[in-house]
Amino acid sequence: MASNIGINDSTAAGQTVMHLHIHLIPRYDGDQPEPRGGVRWIFHDKAA
């Protein structure tokens, strides 16, 4: 198994509540047809 880790650290990076918040997203071979693009592009309908 692989994973993506996403952290927004500071308002310049999009953090709105100042606390530690980490997204750990498990990834599997074939879970997306094109897995490049990092955390935001795992769910293409939510990326924009």
Phi, psi and omega in degrees: 000148175240176177205157169254142176238128180235134178224129170259115184239101177100162181297328178297334180263003177101004180286132181249335176239121186282092176201166177285125181216114183238133173262119175247111187245111179293143181232148181226148176306127178086002181289339174220143179295329179226094188281355180291154175117357174078196188300314185299328185265010174295319178247093188303325181291345179253002189286323185289000000 
